[in-house]
Amino acid sequence: MEETDANPRRTGRRLCCLCNHRRAALKRPKTLEQICRECFYEVFEEEIHQVIVDNQLFKPGDRVAIGASGGKDSTVLAYVLSELNRRHNYGLDLFLLSVDEGITGYRDDSLETVKRNEIQYGLPLKIVSYKDLYGWTMDEIVKMIGLKNNCTFCGVFRRQALDRGAALLKVDKLVTGHNVDDIAETVLLNILRGDIARLSRCTLITTGEDGPIPRCKPFKYTFEKEIVMYAYFKRLDYFSTECIYSPNAYRGFAREFIKDLERIRPRAILDIIKSGENFRISTSTKMPEQGTCERCSYISSQKWCKACVLLEGLNRGLPKLGIGRSRGLDNGHRNDIRQGTGTQHIEGKQCGSLDF
């Protein structure tokens, strides 16, 4: 039972500002309120429930895949969504979906956490791997390309792997643990890159509604610090080691900037997202038209999707072929591929070669 104190002055500790009964155990980063653990659990879960209801993220009978990495965000998401599904009778069929990038000493360990979560939460688990989908592991890719630009390969391959895994599960929605910090970082990155197309959709709580499997972010307004505190106080089983290949990732610089802003004024993170939501794209700006990849039929604004371009570079021994602002392979390369001329292919699979 939580300890209470009728005279907080005697101990020098404040009472919870919500229940005014139990001792305050933490200060909420989001509101700076001093509250007890029980009230923190209640408001944390209720805020996520309200986001789900207000944005109509699900409907009864939906099959929902939870992107599960074993980290704090996806673990808390799986736990909270399971609890809310039972408590509020959402009527959802929940699944865990993990991607094995093939990173020795990192992903193999985190997947063991996900396998334990499968048992702890009673949720079926599906694992798809880069090796099965693309014929490559990230360890093999890093050996070829080095530690620069390796996150480009992983990010592109991972997004597509999640979609292909979701298709294998025949789900209606894919949910990810992206929190308010992640989204604020993405807004800044898209501004710095001048990526108007992504800037226009990165703050949306649901994306891909015009595609086969929409993605949604129930943690859109949830602070990373509060997710960590929730996982800690609930003693959830999660994996906390950073990817061994990501220390120099471009996103890391945006993350540090966001953390500096948060220390000065916590709500600055929410204000960045609000600014992103209010950006208006000029009518004269030409936006990319979405189509499908000629090679693997995945959604793409070019003839070849980014994953196929990157994969072709790897298989041809030209790993930098798709790095940067290239719009895919030039006509000469395409003709070489169609006619079977040019550099001999290294053994590898076409993008997304798993059958559905």
Buried (B, 14 or more C-beta within 10 A) or exposed (E): EEEEBEEBEEEEEBBBBBBEBBBBBBBBBBBEBBBBBBBBBBBBBEBBBEBBEEBEBBEEEBBBBBBBBBBBBBBBBBBBBBBBBEEEEBEBBBBBBBBBBBBEEBBEEBBEBBBBBBEBBEBEBBBBBBBBBBBBBBBBBBEBBEEEBBBBBBEBBBBBBBBBBBBBBEBBBBBBBBBBBBBBBBBBBBBEEEEBBEBBEBBBBBBBEEEEBBBBBBBBBBBBBBBBBBBEBBEBBBBEEEBBBBEEBEBBBBBEEBBEBBEEEBBBBBEBBEEBEEBEEEEEEEEEEEEEBBBBEBBBBBBBBBBBBBBBBBBBEBBEBBBEEBEBBEEEBBEBBEEEEEEEEEEBBBBBBBEE
